[in-house]
Amino acid sequence: MAKKNKTEDKKNSKSIVKLEEKQIKIFVWVMIFAVVFFLAIYLSAISEKKFKYSGLIFEKKGQGDLFLYYTEFPVIDFNGNVVSKIPFYFREDPRKLQDIAILGGKIMLRKNVALAINGDDIENCEDGVLSGTVISLFLSKSGVSSFGATTNQKEAEELNRRYVNCKNPGDYSVIVFQKADENKIIKSGDCYTIQYSNCEIMNVTEKFMIALYAHSRGIDI
């Protein structure tokens, strides 16, 4: 009788050990699944905040309901070395600017650029003056000198502004801000027209800046 009890005890012990081993395996697999699941969520969140576009790394940063897209434009010397970086916050997701067409070829500016603002249209837009200031600062940090001007000769005389001509710009490039029915950028020689509708001038300006960098690196955009 005692031997029988000992045999049953051994069987029960083995059953308990097997059950414990099975429970441990289940626990381990559950933990592995949980780690993989949360890691996937984390990486997904990171990928939504950081992305690459037109050769630049953008990071979505927000505070409350306000979201901006941060990037750094590398400034490269003639030897191909990065000498500095230009930090910049975009108001619009650069991927959403893809539909803004660039007509006439790649954007390649000279060392001197005239920023032509004609009439009151740009001043009547909330971001009008800001867009001109932003692109002027961006060009300056990129090593490009810019100055204010107009393509309207009468306006130049009345307001004592510098007159520039897109047909014969001379030794500088011309960037013209112009109200239109559609957002797009048009290149004609060394003259670039930033056309904007519904006062979306900042969107087109940001697209111009991204394209300027991308084209200088041989990237189509």
DRENMAR-513088 format. One line per 3 residues: number of its first residue (from 1); for each residue x, y, z of N, C-alpha, C. Coordinates in nm, 2 decimals. Example, Ala and Ser with C-alpha at 12.3 -4.5 7.8 and 13.67 -1.06 7.14 Angstrom:
1	1.32,-0.57,0.78,1.23,-0.45,0.78,1.32,-0.33,0.78  1.28,-0.22,0.71,1.37,-0.11,0.71,1.29,0.00,0.79
END
This chain:
1	0.08,-0.12,0.00,0.00,0.00,0.00,0.09,0.13,0.00  0.19,0.12,0.08,0.29,0.23,0.09,0.36,0.26,-0.05  0.39,0.15,-0.11,0.46,0.16,-0.24,0.37,0.22,-0.34
4	0.24,0.19,-0.34,0.14,0.24,-0.43,0.13,0.39,-0.41  0.12,0.44,-0.28,0.11,0.58,-0.25,0.24,0.65,-0.30  0.35,0.59,-0.28,0.48,0.66,-0.33,0.47,0.67,-0.48
7	0.42,0.57,-0.56,0.41,0.58,-0.70,0.32,0.69,-0.75  0.20,0.70,-0.68,0.11,0.80,-0.71,0.16,0.94,-0.68  0.24,0.95,-0.57,0.30,1.08,-0.54,0.40,1.12,-0.64
10	0.48,1.03,-0.70,0.57,1.06,-0.80,0.50,1.11,-0.93  0.39,1.04,-0.96,0.31,1.08,-1.08,0.25,1.22,-1.06  0.20,1.24,-0.94,0.15,1.37,-0.91,0.25,1.48,-0.92
13	0.37,1.45,-0.87,0.48,1.55,-0.87,0.52,1.58,-1.02  0.53,1.47,-1.10,0.56,1.49,-1.24,0.46,1.58,-1.31  0.33,1.55,-1.28,0.22,1.62,-1.34,0.23,1.77,-1.30
16	0.26,1.79,-1.17,0.27,1.93,-1.12,0.38,2.01,-1.19  0.50,1.93,-1.21,0.62,1.99,-1.27,0.58,2.03,-1.42  0.52,1.93,-1.49,0.48,1.96,-1.63,0.38,2.08,-1.64
19	0.29,2.08,-1.54,0.19,2.19,-1.55,0.26,2.32,-1.52  0.36,2.33,-1.43,0.43,2.45,-1.40,0.52,2.49,-1.52  0.58,2.39,-1.58,0.66,2.42,-1.70,0.57,2.48,-1.81
22	0.45,2.42,-1.83,0.36,2.47,-1.93,0.32,2.61,-1.90  0.29,2.64,-1.77,0.25,2.77,-1.73,0.36,2.87,-1.75  0.48,2.83,-1.73,0.60,2.92,-1.75,0.62,2.95,-1.89
25	0.60,2.85,-1.98,0.61,2.87,-2.13,0.51,2.97,-2.18  0.38,2.95,-2.13,0.28,3.04,-2.17,0.31,3.18,-2.12  0.36,3.19,-2.00,0.39,3.32,-1.94,0.50,3.39,-2.03
28	0.60,3.31,-2.06,0.71,3.37,-2.14,0.66,3.41,-2.28  0.58,3.33,-2.34,0.52,3.37,-2.48,0.43,3.49,-2.47  0.36,3.50,-2.36,0.27,3.62,-2.34,0.36,3.74,-2.32
31	0.47,3.73,-2.25,0.56,3.84,-2.22,0.63,3.89,-2.35  0.67,3.79,-2.43,0.73,3.81,-2.56,0.63,3.89,-2.65  0.51,3.84,-2.66,0.41,3.90,-2.74,0.38,4.05,-2.70
34	0.38,4.07,-2.56,0.35,4.20,-2.51,0.47,4.30,-2.55  0.59,4.25,-2.53,0.71,4.33,-2.57,0.71,4.37,-2.71  0.68,4.27,-2.80,0.68,4.29,-2.95,0.56,4.39,-2.98
37	0.45,4.37,-2.91,0.33,4.46,-2.94,0.36,4.60,-2.91  0.41,4.62,-2.78,0.44,4.76,-2.74,0.56,4.82,-2.82  0.65,4.74,-2.86,0.76,4.79,-2.94,0.71,4.83,-3.08
40	0.62,4.76,-3.13,0.56,4.79,-3.26,0.49,4.93,-3.25  0.41,4.94,-3.14,0.34,5.07,-3.12,0.44,5.19,-3.10  0.55,5.16,-3.03,0.65,5.27,-3.01,0.71,5.31,-3.14
43	0.75,5.21,-3.22,0.82,5.24,-3.35,0.72,5.30,-3.44  0.60,5.27,-3.44,0.50,5.33,-3.52,0.48,5.48,-3.48  0.48,5.50,-3.35,0.47,5.64,-3.31,0.59,5.72,-3.35
46	0.71,5.66,-3.34,0.83,5.73,-3.38,0.83,5.76,-3.53  0.79,5.66,-3.61,0.78,5.68,-3.75,0.69,5.79,-3.79  0.58,5.81,-3.71,0.48,5.92,-3.74,0.54,6.05,-3.71
49	0.63,6.06,-3.61,0.69,6.18,-3.57,0.81,6.22,-3.66  0.89,6.12,-3.70,1.00,6.14,-3.79,0.99,6.08,-3.92  1.02,6.15,-4.02,1.02,6.10,-4.16,1.12,6.17,-4.25
52	1.15,6.11,-4.36,1.25,6.16,-4.45,1.17,6.21,-4.58  1.20,6.33,-4.62,1.14,6.38,-4.74,1.24,6.48,-4.81  1.25,6.46,-4.94,1.34,6.54,-5.03,1.48,6.55,-4.97
55	1.53,6.44,-4.91,1.67,6.44,-4.86,1.68,6.50,-4.72  1.57,6.54,-4.66,1.58,6.60,-4.53,1.50,6.52,-4.43  1.55,6.52,-4.30,1.48,6.45,-4.19,1.39,6.55,-4.12
58	1.26,6.52,-4.12,1.16,6.61,-4.05,1.11,6.54,-3.92  1.09,6.62,-3.82,1.03,6.57,-3.70,0.91,6.66,-3.66  0.80,6.59,-3.64,0.68,6.66,-3.60,0.68,6.69,-3.46
61	0.67,6.82,-3.43,0.67,6.86,-3.29,0.54,6.94,-3.26  0.48,6.92,-3.15,0.35,6.98,-3.12,0.34,7.03,-2.97  0.26,7.13,-2.96,0.23,7.18,-2.83,0.08,7.22,-2.83
64	0.00,7.14,-2.76,-0.15,7.16,-2.77,-0.20,7.13,-2.90  -0.27,7.22,-2.96,-0.33,7.19,-3.10,-0.23,7.24,-3.21  -0.12,7.30,-3.17,-0.02,7.35,-3.27,0.09,7.24,-3.30
67	0.10,7.21,-3.43,0.20,7.12,-3.47,0.29,7.19,-3.58  0.43,7.17,-3.56,0.52,7.22,-3.66,0.61,7.11,-3.70  0.68,7.13,-3.81,0.77,7.02,-3.87,0.91,7.08,-3.87
70	0.99,7.02,-3.78,1.13,7.07,-3.77,1.23,6.99,-3.86  1.32,7.07,-3.92,1.43,7.01,-3.99,1.55,7.09,-3.99  1.66,7.04,-4.04,1.79,7.12,-4.04,1.84,7.11,-4.18
73	1.86,7.22,-4.25,1.92,7.23,-4.38,2.07,7.23,-4.37  2.14,7.13,-4.42,2.29,7.13,-4.42,2.34,7.23,-4.52  2.44,7.31,-4.47,2.51,7.41,-4.56,2.64,7.34,-4.60
76	2.66,7.32,-4.73,2.78,7.25,-4.78,2.87,7.34,-4.85  3.00,7.33,-4.83,3.10,7.41,-4.90,3.13,7.35,-5.03  3.23,7.41,-5.10,3.27,7.37,-5.24,3.33,7.23,-5.23
79	3.39,7.19,-5.12,3.45,7.06,-5.11,3.35,6.95,-5.07  3.23,6.99,-5.05,3.13,6.89,-5.01,3.12,6.86,-4.87  3.18,6.95,-4.79,3.17,6.93,-4.64,3.06,7.01,-4.58
82	2.99,6.96,-4.48,2.88,7.03,-4.41,2.95,7.13,-4.31  2.93,7.25,-4.34,2.99,7.36,-4.26,2.90,7.41,-4.15  2.77,7.40,-4.17,2.67,7.44,-4.07,2.53,7.38,-4.11
85	2.44,7.41,-4.02,2.30,7.36,-4.05,2.20,7.47,-4.01  2.10,7.48,-4.10,2.00,7.58,-4.08,1.88,7.52,-4.02  1.85,7.55,-3.89,1.73,7.49,-3.83,1.60,7.57,-3.88
88	1.50,7.49,-3.91,1.38,7.56,-3.96,1.25,7.48,-3.92  1.15,7.55,-3.88,1.02,7.49,-3.85,0.92,7.52,-3.96  0.87,7.42,-4.02,0.77,7.43,-4.13,0.63,7.43,-4.06
91	0.54,7.51,-4.11,0.40,7.51,-4.05,0.32,7.40,-4.12  0.35,7.36,-4.24,0.28,7.26,-4.31,0.36,7.13,-4.32  0.30,7.02,-4.32,0.36,6.89,-4.35,0.42,6.90,-4.49
94	0.55,6.89,-4.51,0.61,6.91,-4.64,0.56,6.81,-4.74  0.51,6.69,-4.70,0.46,6.59,-4.79,0.32,6.64,-4.85  0.25,6.73,-4.78,0.13,6.78,-4.83,0.15,6.89,-4.93
97	0.27,6.94,-4.94,0.31,7.04,-5.04,0.34,6.98,-5.18  0.34,6.85,-5.19,0.38,6.78,-5.31,0.30,6.82,-5.43  0.17,6.86,-5.41,0.09,6.89,-5.52,0.11,7.03,-5.58
100	0.19,7.11,-5.51,0.23,7.24,-5.57,0.33,7.22,-5.68  0.29,7.25,-5.80,0.37,7.22,-5.92,0.48,7.32,-5.93  0.60,7.28,-5.99,0.71,7.36,-6.03,0.73,7.35,-6.18
103	0.71,7.46,-6.24,0.71,7.46,-6.39,0.83,7.53,-6.44  0.89,7.48,-6.55,1.00,7.55,-6.61,1.14,7.51,-6.58  1.15,7.41,-6.49,1.29,7.36,-6.46,1.32,7.36,-6.31
106	1.44,7.33,-6.28,1.49,7.32,-6.14,1.52,7.46,-6.09  1.51,7.47,-5.96,1.54,7.60,-5.89,1.69,7.61,-5.86  1.75,7.70,-5.92,1.90,7.72,-5.90,1.92,7.87,-5.89
109	1.95,7.92,-5.77,1.96,8.07,-5.76,2.10,8.12,-5.77  2.12,8.24,-5.81,2.25,8.31,-5.81,2.28,8.35,-5.67  2.40,8.41,-5.65,2.44,8.46,-5.52,2.37,8.58,-5.47
112	2.30,8.65,-5.57,2.22,8.77,-5.53,2.08,8.75,-5.58  1.98,8.78,-5.50,1.84,8.75,-5.53,1.76,8.88,-5.50  1.67,8.91,-5.59,1.58,9.02,-5.57,1.44,8.96,-5.53
115	1.39,9.01,-5.42,1.25,8.96,-5.37,1.15,9.07,-5.41  1.07,9.04,-5.52,0.98,9.14,-5.57,0.84,9.12,-5.52  0.79,9.22,-5.45,0.66,9.22,-5.39,0.58,9.33,-5.46
118	0.48,9.30,-5.54,0.41,9.40,-5.62,0.27,9.42,-5.56  0.23,9.55,-5.55,0.10,9.59,-5.51,0.07,9.55,-5.36  -0.06,9.56,-5.33,-0.11,9.54,-5.19,-0.15,9.40,-5.17
121	-0.15,9.32,-5.27,-0.21,9.18,-5.25,-0.14,9.10,-5.14  -0.01,9.10,-5.15,0.07,9.03,-5.05,0.05,9.09,-4.91  0.04,9.22,-4.90,0.02,9.28,-4.77,-0.11,9.26,-4.71
124	-0.21,9.23,-4.79,-0.35,9.20,-4.74,-0.36,9.06,-4.69  -0.26,8.97,-4.71,-0.26,8.84,-4.66,-0.19,8.84,-4.53  -0.24,8.76,-4.44,-0.19,8.75,-4.30,-0.04,8.71,-4.30
127	-0.01,8.62,-4.39,0.13,8.57,-4.39,0.22,8.64,-4.50  0.17,8.74,-4.56,0.24,8.80,-4.67,0.38,8.85,-4.63  0.38,8.94,-4.54,0.51,9.00,-4.49,0.60,8.89,-4.43
130	0.54,8.80,-4.36,0.61,8.69,-4.29,0.68,8.60,-4.39  0.61,8.57,-4.50,0.68,8.48,-4.60,0.80,8.55,-4.66  0.79,8.68,-4.69,0.91,8.75,-4.74,1.02,8.75,-4.65
133	0.99,8.77,-4.52,1.09,8.77,-4.41,1.16,8.64,-4.40  1.08,8.53,-4.40,1.13,8.40,-4.38,1.22,8.36,-4.49  1.18,8.38,-4.61,1.27,8.34,-4.72,1.39,8.42,-4.73
136	1.38,8.55,-4.69,1.50,8.63,-4.69,1.60,8.58,-4.59  1.56,8.55,-4.47,1.65,8.49,-4.36,1.71,8.36,-4.41  1.62,8.28,-4.47,1.67,8.15,-4.51,1.78,8.16,-4.62
139	1.76,8.25,-4.71,1.86,8.27,-4.82,1.99,8.33,-4.76  1.97,8.42,-4.66,2.09,8.48,-4.60,2.18,8.37,-4.53  2.11,8.28,-4.45,2.18,8.18,-4.38,2.24,8.07,-4.48
142	2.19,8.07,-4.60,2.24,7.98,-4.71,2.35,8.04,-4.78  2.39,8.17,-4.75,2.50,8.23,-4.82,2.45,8.31,-4.94  2.32,8.34,-4.95,2.27,8.42,-5.07,2.22,8.55,-5.02
145	2.26,8.66,-5.08,2.22,8.79,-5.05,2.09,8.83,-5.12  1.99,8.89,-5.05,1.87,8.92,-5.11,1.83,9.07,-5.08  1.75,9.13,-5.17,1.71,9.27,-5.15,1.57,9.28,-5.20
148	1.49,9.38,-5.14,1.36,9.40,-5.18,1.35,9.48,-5.31  1.25,9.45,-5.39,1.23,9.51,-5.52,1.09,9.50,-5.57  1.06,9.55,-5.69,0.94,9.53,-5.76,0.96,9.52,-5.91
151	0.87,9.45,-5.97,0.87,9.44,-6.12,0.78,9.54,-6.19  0.72,9.63,-6.10,0.63,9.73,-6.15,0.71,9.86,-6.15  0.74,9.91,-6.27,0.83,10.03,-6.28,0.76,10.16,-6.22
154	0.63,10.17,-6.24,0.56,10.28,-6.18,0.56,10.28,-6.03  0.54,10.16,-5.98,0.54,10.14,-5.83,0.68,10.17,-5.78  0.78,10.13,-5.85,0.92,10.15,-5.80,0.94,10.30,-5.79
157	0.89,10.38,-5.89,0.92,10.53,-5.88,0.84,10.59,-5.77  0.71,10.55,-5.75,0.62,10.61,-5.65,0.67,10.57,-5.51  0.71,10.45,-5.49,0.75,10.40,-5.35,0.90,10.40,-5.33
160	0.97,10.44,-5.43,1.12,10.45,-5.42,1.18,10.31,-5.39  1.12,10.21,-5.46,1.17,10.07,-5.45,1.26,10.04,-5.57  1.34,9.94,-5.56,1.43,9.91,-5.67,1.35,9.83,-5.78
163	1.37,9.87,-5.90,1.29,9.81,-6.01,1.38,9.69,-6.07  1.31,9.58,-6.09,1.38,9.46,-6.15,1.30,9.41,-6.27  1.37,9.35,-6.36,1.30,9.31,-6.48,1.33,9.16,-6.50
166	1.22,9.08,-6.51,1.24,8.93,-6.52,1.29,8.90,-6.66  1.27,8.98,-6.76,1.32,8.95,-6.89,1.47,8.96,-6.90  1.52,9.05,-6.82,1.66,9.08,-6.83,1.71,9.11,-6.68
169	1.72,9.01,-6.60,1.75,9.03,-6.46,1.89,9.07,-6.42  1.98,9.05,-6.52,2.12,9.09,-6.49,2.20,8.98,-6.42  2.27,9.02,-6.32,2.36,8.93,-6.25,2.29,8.87,-6.12
172	2.16,8.88,-6.11,2.09,8.83,-5.99,1.97,8.75,-6.04  1.92,8.67,-5.95,1.79,8.60,-5.97,1.68,8.68,-5.91  1.56,8.66,-5.96,1.44,8.74,-5.92,1.33,8.64,-5.87
175	1.28,8.67,-5.75,1.17,8.59,-5.70,1.05,8.68,-5.68  0.94,8.65,-5.76,0.83,8.74,-5.76,0.71,8.67,-5.69  0.65,8.74,-5.59,0.53,8.69,-5.53,0.41,8.74,-5.60
178	0.32,8.66,-5.64,0.21,8.70,-5.73,0.08,8.63,-5.69  -0.03,8.70,-5.67,-0.16,8.64,-5.65,-0.21,8.58,-5.78  -0.27,8.46,-5.76,-0.32,8.38,-5.88,-0.43,8.29,-5.84
181	-0.48,8.21,-5.93,-0.59,8.12,-5.91,-0.54,7.98,-5.86  -0.41,7.96,-5.86,-0.36,7.83,-5.82,-0.22,7.84,-5.76  -0.19,7.76,-5.66,-0.06,7.76,-5.60,0.04,7.69,-5.69
184	0.14,7.76,-5.74,0.25,7.69,-5.82,0.37,7.78,-5.83  0.48,7.73,-5.87,0.60,7.80,-5.89,0.64,7.79,-6.04  0.67,7.91,-6.10,0.70,7.91,-6.24,0.84,7.97,-6.26
187	0.93,7.89,-6.33,1.06,7.94,-6.36,1.07,7.99,-6.50  1.13,8.10,-6.52,1.16,8.16,-6.65,1.29,8.22,-6.65  1.39,8.15,-6.70,1.53,8.20,-6.69,1.57,8.20,-6.54
190	1.62,8.32,-6.50,1.66,8.34,-6.36,1.54,8.41,-6.28  1.42,8.40,-6.33,1.31,8.46,-6.27,1.21,8.35,-6.22  1.18,8.36,-6.09,1.09,8.26,-6.03,0.97,8.33,-5.97
193	0.85,8.28,-6.02,0.72,8.34,-5.97,0.66,8.25,-5.87  0.64,8.30,-5.75,0.57,8.22,-5.65,0.42,8.26,-5.66  0.34,8.18,-5.72,0.20,8.21,-5.74,0.12,8.15,-5.62
196	0.03,8.23,-5.56,-0.04,8.18,-5.45,-0.19,8.22,-5.46  -0.28,8.13,-5.41,-0.42,8.16,-5.41,-0.47,8.15,-5.27  -0.58,8.22,-5.24,-0.64,8.22,-5.11,-0.54,8.25,-5.00
199	-0.45,8.34,-5.03,-0.35,8.38,-4.93,-0.26,8.26,-4.87  -0.25,8.15,-4.95,-0.17,8.04,-4.90,-0.02,8.06,-4.95  0.02,8.18,-4.92,0.16,8.22,-4.97,0.27,8.15,-4.89
202	0.24,8.12,-4.76,0.35,8.05,-4.69,0.37,7.91,-4.74  0.26,7.84,-4.78,0.27,7.70,-4.83,0.36,7.70,-4.95  0.34,7.79,-5.04,0.42,7.80,-5.17,0.56,7.84,-5.14
205	0.58,7.93,-5.04,0.71,7.97,-5.00,0.79,7.85,-4.94  0.73,7.77,-4.86,0.79,7.66,-4.80,0.82,7.55,-4.90  0.74,7.53,-5.00,0.77,7.44,-5.11,0.89,7.49,-5.19
208	0.90,7.62,-5.21,1.01,7.68,-5.28,1.14,7.65,-5.21  1.14,7.66,-5.08,1.26,7.64,-5.00,1.30,7.50,-5.00  1.21,7.41,-4.99,1.24,7.26,-5.00,1.29,7.23,-5.13
211	1.23,7.28,-5.24,1.27,7.25,-5.37,1.41,7.30,-5.40  1.44,7.42,-5.35,1.57,7.48,-5.37,1.68,7.39,-5.31  1.66,7.34,-5.19,1.75,7.25,-5.13,1.76,7.12,-5.21
214	1.65,7.06,-5.24,1.64,6.93,-5.31,1.71,6.94,-5.45  1.68,7.04,-5.53,1.74,7.05,-5.66,1.89,7.08,-5.65  1.94,7.14,-5.55,2.08,7.16,-5.54,2.15,7.04,-5.51
217	2.08,6.93,-5.46,2.14,6.80,-5.43,2.10,6.70,-5.54  2.04,6.74,-5.64,2.01,6.65,-5.75,1.89,6.57,-5.72  1.80,6.61,-5.63,1.68,6.53,-5.59,1.56,6.60,-5.66
220	1.48,6.51,-5.73,1.36,6.56,-5.80,1.25,6.57,-5.69  1.17,6.68,-5.71,1.06,6.70,-5.61,0.94,6.76,-5.68
END
